[in-house]
């Protein structure tokens, strides 16, 4: 492929990924406007936005392992965008709950968070994404320092696990989908543990160059 054409394709990839990230929102809005959602459209909006939050978290966690396996370093360029889409749909999920479901009845919301475990875990998963999104700009990396920034952004692992637990406790009966996401998160975190273990310096010498430390996943 000619260098010029390759550069053009690379430049088009980010807008394409951005448009793909907006597709779930477009389908939900279209369904709402055309009255093709279920008899409880508010429940549909809440559930689907929550599921897409978890999906984007899984994709975010998958980008670095896929890059390491395939050698396609260009994947890393999309990690910040995908992570921010996870936060965007998390905001949508939270907003539909507090506005369309609870009508900003804060006492009821506080009671829900305190007394219903699946809401407590879900709220915790969303709350963990807030500092990650807030510190996603490059200027925040410079301000915080790379080491502290990477340490903070490991919260994305906790948020993903909490999101799976929230989904699992929510559905109660048919647990196949949340368990599938749970398996994916487990595999992706296991990959990081194995990579970290291999990257440690051995007693006889430094780690192999091929086993460099795995970059921290983040909304970067």
HUQUIRA-V138943 format. One record per pair of residues at least 6 apart in sequence whose C-alpha atoms are under 8 Angstrom apart, sorted by the first residue. I is the first residue (numbers start at 1). GAP is how many residues later the second one is. D is the distance in whole Angstrom. If there is no record, write none. Layout:
i=I gap=GAP d=D
i=I gap=GAP d=D
//
This chain:
i=14 gap=64 d=7
i=17 gap=61 d=8
i=18 gap=63 d=7
i=21 gap=61 d=7
i=21 gap=64 d=7
i=24 gap=28 d=8
i=28 gap=17 d=7
i=31 gap=6 d=5
i=32 gap=9 d=7
i=37 gap=7 d=7
i=38 gap=6 d=7
i=42 gap=54 d=7
i=42 gap=58 d=7
i=42 gap=59 d=7
i=45 gap=48 d=7
i=45 gap=51 d=7
i=46 gap=46 d=8
i=46 gap=47 d=5
i=46 gap=48 d=8
i=46 gap=50 d=6
i=46 gap=51 d=6
i=47 gap=46 d=7
i=49 gap=40 d=5
i=49 gap=41 d=7
i=49 gap=43 d=6
i=49 gap=44 d=5
i=50 gap=39 d=7
i=50 gap=40 d=6
i=50 gap=43 d=5
i=51 gap=116 d=8
i=52 gap=34 d=7
i=52 gap=37 d=6
i=53 gap=32 d=8
i=53 gap=33 d=5
i=53 gap=34 d=7
i=53 gap=35 d=8
i=53 gap=36 d=5
i=53 gap=37 d=5
i=53 gap=40 d=8
i=54 gap=32 d=7
i=54 gap=106 d=7
i=54 gap=109 d=6
i=54 gap=110 d=7
i=54 gap=127 d=8
i=55 gap=31 d=8
i=55 gap=126 d=8
i=56 gap=26 d=6
i=56 gap=27 d=7
i=56 gap=29 d=7
i=56 gap=30 d=5
i=57 gap=25 d=8
i=57 gap=26 d=6
i=57 gap=29 d=6
i=57 gap=99 d=8
i=57 gap=103 d=6
i=58 gap=102 d=7
i=58 gap=123 d=8
i=58 gap=126 d=7
i=58 gap=127 d=6
i=59 gap=23 d=7
i=60 gap=19 d=6
i=60 gap=22 d=6
i=60 gap=23 d=6
i=60 gap=157 d=7
i=60 gap=158 d=8
i=61 gap=96 d=8
i=61 gap=124 d=8
i=61 gap=127 d=7
i=61 gap=156 d=6
i=62 gap=126 d=6
i=63 gap=12 d=6
i=63 gap=13 d=7
i=63 gap=16 d=7
i=64 gap=11 d=8
i=64 gap=12 d=7
i=64 gap=150 d=8
i=64 gap=151 d=7
i=64 gap=153 d=7
i=65 gap=123 d=7
i=65 gap=126 d=7
i=66 gap=6 d=8
i=66 gap=9 d=8
i=67 gap=6 d=6
i=67 gap=7 d=8
i=67 gap=8 d=6
i=67 gap=9 d=7
i=79 gap=138 d=8
i=79 gap=139 d=7
i=79 gap=140 d=7
i=79 gap=141 d=7
i=80 gap=56 d=7
i=80 gap=138 d=7
i=80 gap=139 d=5
i=80 gap=140 d=4
i=81 gap=138 d=7
i=81 gap=139 d=8
i=82 gap=137 d=8
i=83 gap=135 d=7
i=83 gap=136 d=4
i=83 gap=137 d=7
i=84 gap=49 d=6
i=84 gap=135 d=6
i=87 gap=39 d=8
i=87 gap=42 d=6
i=87 gap=43 d=7
i=87 gap=46 d=7
i=90 gap=36 d=6
i=91 gap=35 d=8
i=94 gap=29 d=8
i=94 gap=32 d=8
i=98 gap=6 d=5
i=98 gap=7 d=8
i=98 gap=11 d=7
i=102 gap=6 d=7
i=102 gap=7 d=7
i=112 gap=7 d=7
i=112 gap=8 d=8
i=113 gap=6 d=5
i=113 gap=7 d=5
i=113 gap=10 d=7
i=114 gap=6 d=6
i=117 gap=52 d=8
i=118 gap=47 d=7
i=118 gap=48 d=5
i=118 gap=49 d=8
i=118 gap=51 d=5
i=118 gap=52 d=6
i=119 gap=47 d=7
i=121 gap=41 d=6
i=121 gap=42 d=7
i=121 gap=44 d=7
i=121 gap=45 d=6
i=122 gap=40 d=7
i=122 gap=41 d=6
i=122 gap=43 d=8
i=122 gap=44 d=5
i=122 gap=45 d=8
i=124 gap=35 d=8
i=124 gap=38 d=7
i=125 gap=33 d=7
i=125 gap=34 d=4
i=125 gap=35 d=7
i=125 gap=37 d=5
i=125 gap=38 d=6
i=126 gap=33 d=7
i=128 gap=27 d=6
i=128 gap=28 d=7
i=128 gap=30 d=8
i=128 gap=31 d=6
i=129 gap=26 d=8
i=129 gap=27 d=7
i=129 gap=30 d=7
i=132 gap=20 d=7
i=132 gap=21 d=6
i=132 gap=23 d=8
i=132 gap=24 d=8
i=132 gap=86 d=7
i=132 gap=87 d=6
i=133 gap=86 d=6
i=133 gap=87 d=8
i=135 gap=6 d=7
i=135 gap=14 d=8
i=135 gap=85 d=8
i=136 gap=82 d=8
i=136 gap=83 d=5
i=136 gap=84 d=4
i=137 gap=83 d=7
i=138 gap=82 d=8
i=140 gap=9 d=8
i=141 gap=8 d=6
i=150 gap=66 d=6
i=150 gap=68 d=8
i=153 gap=63 d=7
i=153 gap=64 d=7
i=153 gap=65 d=5
i=153 gap=66 d=7
i=154 gap=62 d=7
i=154 gap=63 d=7
i=154 gap=64 d=7
i=156 gap=61 d=7
i=156 gap=62 d=7
i=157 gap=32 d=8
i=160 gap=25 d=7
i=161 gap=21 d=7
i=161 gap=24 d=7
i=164 gap=14 d=6
i=164 gap=15 d=8
i=164 gap=17 d=7
i=164 gap=18 d=6
i=165 gap=13 d=8
i=167 gap=11 d=6
i=168 gap=7 d=6
i=168 gap=10 d=5
i=168 gap=11 d=7
i=192 gap=22 d=7
i=195 gap=16 d=7
i=195 gap=18 d=7
i=195 gap=19 d=7
i=196 gap=17 d=6
i=196 gap=18 d=7
i=198 gap=9 d=7
i=198 gap=13 d=6
i=199 gap=8 d=6
i=199 gap=9 d=7
i=199 gap=12 d=5
i=199 gap=13 d=6
i=199 gap=14 d=6
i=200 gap=6 d=8
i=200 gap=7 d=6
i=201 gap=6 d=4
//
